[in-house]
Every structure is written in structure tokens, then in C-alpha cells.
């Protein structure tokens, strides 16, 4: 479990990500990313009620994505704010393929 300092929570931060951040897309995720000057990365995960009508499915998926992100961020060379948006097809991914898909998408940004 990551500490709260790695959580992206303020509305101003989200607005900045939407307006000035870069968008990375795959069939499974949309990621808004914006480099920061904090020396560490922060992130937040969303899953819409439209794509995942049941709260248990949304919360389970967000928990799985947070775990995968916590594993990947220490090795991520750029310190940035990330907003990860789960797409409907994401719920079919196993744990390893979830991590692989996130890793591939994040590597696109560093290239």
C-alpha cells in the first residue's frame, strides 16, 4: 500500500492534467500524464459508472490497477502526475496482463 503522498486528490491537479497533460491511449486504458517537480510520481485511478455499473466491479478493478501502478512507478524514469482511466474491456484482463498493458503504455511516453 502506498502512502497518501502518492495519491492525486485535488481538483486543481485533475484540471491541470486534463488541460495540459499528454494523453496516452490503448484499448484498455486512457492515461493523462504531466511531469511534476515533486521528485516522485502521483496517480489516481478512475472507472466510470457507465462502463462498470456495479460498485463492486469498479472498486475491484481500481484496486487491481492501483496495485499494478504501485509496482511500476518506482521504475518509471519520469516523475509525473498520472490519471489512469479504465476502459470497459479492462475488466477481462488478468493480473499479469494488466501490469504488461500499463507498462507498455507508460513506455510509450518515455520514448
N, C-alpha and C positions, 0 to 999 in steps of 0.2 A: 504494500500500500504506500502510495506516495504522499508526502506531506502537502498541506494546503498551499504552500508557496508555488507549487507546480500547477495549480488549478487556475484556469482563466474564468473569472466570475463577474467582472464589472461590465456594465452596459457600454461604457466608453470603449473598452477594449474590443468588444464584439463589433461595434460600429466601425472602429478603425480597421479591423480585419476585413469586414465586408467592403469597405470603401477603398482601401489602399493595398490590401493583401493580394497575393497571387493565388489563382485558383488551379488546383490540380484535380483531374477527374479520371475516374475509372468506372466500370460498371458497378462496382461495389461501394465506392466512397467518393465524396467530394471533400477536398481539403483546402481550406483557406489558410495561407501561411504568410507571415510577415516577420522578418527578422527583428529582434529586440536587443536592447543594450543591457540586459539584466545579468548575463553570464550563465543563464540556464534557460531551458525551454519551458513554456507553459502550454497547457492544452485543455480543451473541452470537447466533449462528445455529445452529439445530438442525434436523436432518432425521432422522426415525426410521427404524430398520431395517425396521419393519413397512410403512411407506409406500414406502420405497426400498431393496429388498433388496440391491442391488448397491452396493458401496462406491464404485465409480467414479461412479455416478449421484448418490449422496449428496454426495460431495466436490465434484463439478462444480456441483451446484445450490447448495451452500453458498458456493462461490467466487463464483458469479454474484450471489447475494443480498448477500454482503459488499461486492462492488463497487458494486452499486446503492445500498446503505446508505451507503457512503463518499461517494457523490455527493450524497446527500440530506441527510445530517446537518449539514454546515456551514450550510445554510439553515434548519434546524429551529430555531424560536424558543425551545423549551423544552429546557433541559439535563437529560437524563434517562438512566436505565438502561433498555435495551431488550433483550428476549429475543424473537427472531423465530423462530417455529416454522413450517416449511414443510409445507403440506398436499400430499396426493398429486397433486392436479391442477396444482400449481405447475410441474412439470417440462415442461408443454406451453407455457409462456409464452416469448415471445421476449424479448430484452434490453430493448427499449423498453417493452413491456407490463409487464414485471416491475417496472421503475422506476415506471411510472404507477400500478400497483396498490399498491405500497408508499407512494407519495406520497399517494394518495387516503386510504389507511388512516391514515397519520400526520396528515393534515389533520383527520380526524375528532376526533382527540384535542385539537388546538389550538383547536377551536371552542367 
